[in-house]
């Protein structure tokens, strides 16, 4: 029996169903299950955006910490997410690619986050490259919606504009470019590939295994949005 379609959101718009864009375990941040707009703004089509931070089997974001973790920046390579494959979450056509932004030093320290916050306005003035960093936009069949994957690793993008991609295609690696304090994947669905004018579209994920925040028991979920601070993996 075919699965029932996802229910409409509170806005009355039927969400777009996609797959998770990776393998392994990831920590969920800024989930639209917690609040909408998920990132506190509708700018650049981010109304229903969601962030994923790679973790290991012990649900750690990095294998070690030292004095730099408490006081200053750290190399992005220290984090499990950095360099992990990012996969196409849908069948579609690549309609935009941007590469060339550097992967910043990562910041776990509250002290290091203060000067970073002071540069937020300058990144906003840079527009999409300053915020999304290296990114790929995929048009869903029919062109009714577009999936954008952001903060990709510099030089890792494997697709070009006009290329058809299938679900699960390795399109790039996770990085720390753009407006990112720690290597992660930012994913959003919009009604346009032009991010400065795009409007966010609700999304749900086809299926995944989820460890809710504070729980050591996983549950299978389908046609859903993972909860804030949950750990998830595709299956």
ZABA-655849 format. One record per atom (N, C-alpha, C): residue in three letters; x, y, z. Coordinates in steps of 0.05 Angstrom, whole numbers, plus 5000, padded with zeros to 4 digits. Layout:
<sites>
alaXYZ ...
</sites>
This chain:
<sites>
unk501749765000 unk500050005000 unk501850255000 unk501250444983 unk502750694981 unk502450855007 unk504650995015 unk504451165039 unk502751405033 unk501351495054 unk499651725051 unk501351975047 unk500452165031 unk501952415027 unk502152565053 unk504252725057 unk504552885081 unk502253085083 unk501353135108 unk499053325111 unk499953605106 unk498053785098 unk498754065094 unk499754185120 unk501354395118 unk502254535142 unk500154725151 unk500754865173 unk498855065184 unk498255285163 unk500155325145 unk499755535124 unk497855435102 unk497255175102 unk495555065081 unk497054965057 unk499754995058 unk501454915035 unk502354625040 unk502054455020 unk502954175023 unk505954175022 unk507254045042 unk510254045042 unk511353865020 unk513753935012 unk515253774992 unk516753555007 unk516453314997 unk517853085010 unk520553034996 unk522653015012 unk525252965002 unk526652755020 unk528952665012 unk530552485028 unk532652635043 unk533752515063 unk536052635077 unk538452645058 unk540052855059 unk542152895039 unk544852775049 unk544852555063 unk547352445074 unk546852175085 unk549052035092 unk548951785107 unk550151845135 unk549951655153 unk551051685180 unk549151855198 unk550251915221 unk548652055241 unk549252355242 unk547052515245 unk547252805245 unk545452925267 unk546353135278 unk544953285299 unk543353505286 unk540753525294 unk538953715282 unk538953985297 unk539254195282 unk539154465293 unk537354645277 unk536054835290 unk534255025276 unk532154885260 unk530854695273 unk528754535259 unk526154695257 unk524854685234 unk522154815232 unk520054675249 unk520754445260 unk518954315280 unk518854465306 unk520954625311 unk521154785335 unk519755055332 unk520355195309 unk519155455304 unk519355515275 unk517555695266 unk517555795238 unk517256095239 unk519056255227 unk521456175212 unk523456035229 unk524555825219 unk526355655234 unk528955785242 unk529855975226 unk532356125231 unk531756405240 unk529256465246 unk528456725256 unk528056935234 unk528156855209 unk527757045187 unk526656905162 unk525257055146 unk524356955120 unk526257025097 unk528457175103 unk530257255083 unk531557015068 unk532057055042 unk533456855025 unk532056585025 unk529456585029 unk527956335027 unk528256145050 unk529256245073 unk529956065095 unk527756005115 unk525256055108 unk523056025127 unk522955745140 unk523355535124 unk523155265134 unk525955115133 unk528055265132 unk530755155130 unk531354985155 unk533254795152 unk534054625174 unk537054575171 unk538354545194 unk541254505195 unk541954225206 unk544054105196 unk544953845205 unk547953855210 unk548653765234 unk551453755243 unk552353465246 unk554353385232 unk555253105233 unk556253025260 unk555552785269 unk556552675295 unk557552385291 unk558852285311 unk559752005310 unk557751825325 unk558451575329 unk556551385341 unk555951465370 unk557751625383 unk557251715410 unk555851985410 unk555052075386 unk553652325382 unk555252575390 unk557952555385 unk559752785389 unk560252925362 unk560553185362 unk561053335338 unk564053325330 unk565753275350 unk568653265345 unk569853065364 unk572152955356 unk573352745372 unk574952835396 unk575553085397 unk577153185420 unk576653485424 unk577453575446 unk577353865452 unk579853935468 unk580654195467 unk582954285482 unk582554575489 unk584654725495 unk584355005504 unk583155175482 unk583655105457 unk582455255435 unk579455235434 unk578355005442 unk575554965443 unk574155155462 unk575555245483 unk574455415503 unk574955715497 unk577055775482 unk577856065481 unk577956175452 unk578356015432 unk578856125406 unk577655945384 unk578755975359 unk577755815337 unk579155555334 unk578055375318 unk579155115314 unk579055045284 unk580854865275 unk580754785246 unk578154635240 unk576954685218 unk574454545211 unk574854245209 unk577354165201 unk577953875198 unk577653715224 unk577553855247 unk577253715272 unk574553595276 unk572553695260 unk569753625264 unk568953395246 unk567253215256 unk566452975241 unk564953045215 unk563453265215 unk561953335192 unk563653415168 unk565953525174 unk567553645152 unk568553435133 unk567853475107 unk568653295086 unk566853065081 unk564753035098 unk562852815093 unk561352865067 unk560652645052 unk559152685027 unk556352795032 unk555652985014 unk552953095013 unk551652984989 unk549252874992 unk547852724971 unk545452874961 unk544752834936 unk542352964925 unk539952844940 unk538253014952 unk535852914966 unk533452864949 unk533752924923 unk531552884903 unk532752824876 unk531052714858 unk531752714830 unk531253004819 unk532953104802 unk532453364792 unk534653464774 unk534753724769 unk536753844752 unk538154064767 unk540754074766 unk542254284779 unk541854544764 unk540954754778 unk540355004765 unk542255234775 unk543755184796 unk545655384806 unk547855254822 unk550255344818 unk552555244833 unk554355484840 unk555255494865 unk557155704872 unk559355564889 unk561855614880 unk564155504894 unk566255734897 unk568255684913 unk570455884915 unk570556024941 unk568555994959 unk568656114985 unk570355935003 unk571956055021 unk573755905038 unk572155765060 unk573355555071 unk572255425095 unk573455565119 unk571755695135 unk572755845158 unk573655665180 unk575155775199 unk575755645224 unk573055615239 unk572855395254 unk570455335269 unk570555475296 unk568155505308 unk568055645334 unk566055505353 unk567155365373 unk565555255394 unk565555445419 unk567555605421 unk567955785444 unk565956025442 unk564656085465 unk563056325466 unk564656575462 unk567156565471 unk568856795468 unk569456845438 unk569756625423 unk570356655394 unk567856735379 unk565456675390 unk563056745376 unk562357035377 unk563357175397 unk562757465400 unk563857625376 unk566457605370 unk567357765346 unk566057665320 unk565357415319 unk564057315295 unk561357445291 unk559857475313 unk557157595311 unk557357885302 unk559558015308 unk559958295299 unk560358325269 unk561058105256 unk561458115227 unk558958025211 unk556757975225 unk554357875212 unk553358065191 unk553358325197 unk552358525179 unk553958525153 unk556558485154 unk558258485130 unk557558245113 unk557058015125 unk556257775110 unk553557815096 unk551757945110 unk549158005098 unk549458185074 unk551258375075 unk551758555052 unk552958405028 unk554358185033 unk555558025012 unk553357874997 unk551057845009 unk548857704996 unk549157404998 unk548157264978 unk548056964979 unk550756844984 unk552956914971 unk555556784976 unk556456825005 unk555957055016 unk556857105044 unk555256945064 unk552756875058 unk551056725076 unk551056425070 unk550556355046 unk550356075038 unk553055945034 unk555156105029 unk557655995022 unk557555844996 unk559155634994 unk558955454970 unk556355304972 unk554855304950 unk552255184951 unk551355074923 unk549354894924 unk548154784900 unk545154804902 unk543854884880 unk540954894879 unk539954694858 unk538054524866 unk536954314849 unk534054364845 unk533154374820 unk530354404813 unk529054134813 unk526754114828 unk525253864828 unk523853834801 unk523053594794 unk521653554768 unk519253734766 unk518953874743 unk516854054739 unk517454344747 unk519654384761 unk520554654768 unk518854794788 unk517154644803 unk515354774822 unk516754844849 unk519054714854 unk520454764879 unk523454704874 unk525054824892 unk527954814889 unk529254744916 unk531154564916 unk532554494941 unk535354614940 unk536054764961 unk538754884963 unk540254754986 unk542754684981 unk544554565001 unk546954755004 unk547454845028 unk549355065033 unk551654975051 unk553755155052 unk556155135069 unk557854895060 unk557854845034 unk559454615024 unk562454675024 unk563954465025 unk566854485026 unk567954605000 unk569754785003 unk571054914980 unk572354704962 unk571654724936 unk572854544916 unk571754264915 unk569654214931 unk568553944932 unk566153894914 unk565054104902 unk562554074886 unk563153914861 unk561453704856 unk561953514835 unk559853544812 unk558153734813 unk556053764793 unk556254034779 unk554954054756 unk554954304741 unk552054384734 unk551754644728 unk549054734720 unk548154584695 unk545654504696 unk544454354675 unk544654054677 unk546153954697 unk546553674700 unk544153544715 unk543253314705 unk541153164718 unk542453004740 unk541153004764 unk542152844786 unk539852654796 unk540652424805 unk538752234816 unk538952244847 unk536852164860 unk536852144889 unk539251984898 unk540852094917 unk543151964928 unk545752024913 unk545652184892 unk548052254877 unk549852424895 unk552452354895 unk554452504911 unk554952774897 unk553952994909 unk554153254895 unk556453424906 unk557253384931 unk559253554944 unk559953434971 unk561653584986 unk562253505014 unk561453725033 unk560953645058 unk560253835078 unk562654015085 unk562154275087 unk564254455093 unk563554655115 unk564954875115 unk564455085135 unk564755355122 unk563555385098 unk563755635083 unk561255805088 unk561456055083 unk559256235087 unk558656295116 unk556156335123 unk555356405150 unk555156155167 unk557456045175 unk557555795189 unk559655795210 unk558955725235 unk560855725257 unk562055445262 unk560755245250 unk561754965253 unk560854815228 unk562454635218 unk561654485194 unk558954365196 unk557254415177 unk554554315177 unk553254345149 unk550954215145 unk549454245121 unk546854395127 unk546454615112 unk543954775114 unk542354695089 unk539854615094 unk538154525072 unk535554685073 unk534554775050 unk531954905049 unk530654855022 unk527954875022 unk526454854997 unk525055124992 unk525155214967 unk524055474961 unk522355454935 unk520955674929 unk519255684905 unk520755804881 unk523355874885 unk524955994864 unk527855924869 unk529455924847 unk532355884850 unk533756144856 unk532356364853 unk533456634859 unk533156684889 unk535156624905 unk534856624934 unk534156894946 unk535157124935 unk534357374947 unk531357434946 unk529957314926 unk527057364923 unk525457114930 unk526656894935 unk525256644939 unk523656644965 unk521556484965 unk519956444989 unk520356154998 unk520456105024 unk520855845034 unk518455665030 unk518955405025 unk516855205022 unk517154995043 unk514954915056 unk515254705077 unk516354445066 unk517654295082 unk518854045074 unk518453825095 unk518553585086 unk518653345104 unk520653155092 unk521652975109 unk523552775100 unk522252505098 unk522952355077 unk521652105070 unk521651915093 unk523951845103 unk524051675127 unk526851705140 unk526851655166 unk529351685180 unk529051555208 unk531351495220 unk531351405248 unk532151635265 unk530651675288 unk531051915304 unk531451835334 unk533551955346 unk533851955374 unk533052225384 unk530752245397 unk529852505407 unk531852605428 unk531852875432 unk533652995451 unk533352865478 unk535552775490 unk535452655516 unk534752355517 unk534152235494 unk533351955493 unk535551785481 unk535851535492 unk537751345480 unk536351135464 unk533751175459 unk532250985443 unk531451115416 unk532050985394 unk531451085368 unk528650995360 unk527351155343 unk524751085332 unk524751145302 unk523350985287 unk523151035258 unk520951235253 unk521451425235 unk519551625227 unk519351645197 unk516951715187 unk516551755158 unk514952005153 unk515452135131 unk514052375123 unk513952585146 unk516252645157 unk516352805181 unk518752995181 unk518653175200 unk520953365205 unk522153295231 unk524753245233 unk525953165258 unk525753395279 unk525753315304 unk525553515326 unk528153655331 unk527953875344 unk530354035351 unk532153865370 unk534753875364 unk536853735379 unk536653435378 unk535053325359 unk534953035355 unk537452945340 unk538152695343 unk540152565326 unk538652385306 unk539452415281 unk537952255260 unk539952115242 unk538951905229 unk540451775207 unk538451665187 unk539351645162 unk537651535141 unk537751225144 unk535551095135 unk535550805133 unk533650725110 
</sites>
